[in-house]
Amino acid sequence: MTVDLSGPLLAALEKAKKEYKKASDNGNIKVAKEKAMECSRILKALAKNVPSYSKSYLDKAKEWERMADNVGKRRMVEKTGGETLDEFKSYIETLISKSTVTWNEIGGLEQVKQLMMETIVIAGLKKPDAVKPWKGILLFGPPGTGKTLLASASAGSLNATFFNVVAGKVLSKYFGESSKLVSALYDLAKEKAPSIVFIDEFDALSLSRGMDMSEASRRMLSELLADLDGFQDKKSGDFVLTLAATNVPWDLDEAVLSRFPRRIYVPLPDEKACQEIIKIHMKGLDISNVSLSELAHKCRLSFYSGRDIASLCQLAMWNMIREENKDLAEYANLSYKELVKRSLKIRPLKMRDFDGAFEKVKAPITKDKIEKYERWNEEYGG
Ligand code: ADP
């Protein structure tokens, strides 16, 4: 004769569950573990007693075993989760800056500047629903050509909050959690709108660097793309523009490219732009005696980027300063109070100040590489 024990067993299960919850809430890991195991044992007994529900009771019994196993660990996960959120927030705060860069500080790149200015202006103006401003722009080109500068000027012109994110750094710092960081980042960007989110080394999210890394990258990327889509869908009034930059656009996959239909080539400066960049980096100094066209021609032949030209200018400037201030090292003995009473001696720059500087600045780019950028621009740019 079989005796139906399901009534008392169910009552015992309810009691054990309540005791488990109480112990778990009070942080009493030992009792919580025991009670979870008790629930599992009762469920197994129920499975024997009520064969028609056997499978369901056994599944639940297993679930309680897992819970018993996780009692201590669960609390740790919850705790770490809380701490990580704060850590995310404080990390994101370190990425924020107020940019004071203006469009005038960028030499050349007239078309690019024009495009970016238009994007920003359109986003701000009242407009019919059909006019949808770009939410994300991809800037690609050789290193040092002014991609970061363009992003800074976009933020500077709008007085927007500038988030400067280096994708590779976020991935290595928040490996596995980087997607959560991205979501927190966009929450803050919305809160502090208007915002420019600049993501440098964007290719780090697309490149496969071993299985684990690519999984973390993939998650970070999909969160980022989802956030971008979210802004697109919501017709949100908050202005959040994502500017992604890469030196290796050919490493980006189709999924990424499709989310960034606006892809702008930021090339090496032409001769006119080289002249402008020299003027910008020599601001406040007399360069009327140097041949800008000759210098620009040499910069162009050496495949110099804006960054290389800035280094060249620094070297030439230091050549002049050292020549005019032979006693500079002796000043090191003076107190700061005495120092501020004296001025640095300067004179107009001469072509010979640039002697030697060209040899010291080596461009990291070759003709083949430039052609590769141009081909990619023809195929995917626009
Ligand atoms: P990228 O992000 O493309 O690698 P950056 O914008 O960081 O390059 O440029 C590095 C530095 O080179 C800038 O801070 C600036 O001093 C100089 N530079 C680059 N491009 C230009 C430019 N078009 N006009 C003036 N300075 C430039």
Boltz pocket constraint, residues with backbone or C-beta under 6 A from the ligand:
constraints:
  - pocket:
      binder: B
      contacts: [[A, 105], [A, 106], [A, 107], [A, 108], [A, 109], [A, 141], [A, 142], [A, 143], [A, 144], [A, 145], [A, 146], [A, 147], [A, 148], [A, 149], [A, 150], [A, 245], [A, 277], [A, 280], [A, 305], [A, 306], [A, 307], [A, 308], [A, 310]]
      max_distance: 6.0
